[in-house]
Amino acid sequence: MKSFLVKDFLFKKREAALKKNLLKRKKKRALTKKKEKNADTFR
């Protein structure tokens, strides 16, 4: 029973970290897209 609780805890921890990582990646993508648009206008 203990091992199941530990596994469940680790799974929740990893899941939270993955969600956080995805949000960071989405924000970075949005920033790079905006920069690319600005670069196009100067060319």
KAGIJO-V345293 format. One record per run of one state. SS is the DSSP state (2 for helix, 1 for strand, 0 for the rest). FROM is the first residue (numbers start at 1). LEN is the number of residues. Records with the same first field share a line. If there is no record, write none. Layout:
SS = FROM-LEN ; FROM-LEN
This chain:
0 = 1-1 ; 43-1
2 = 2-41
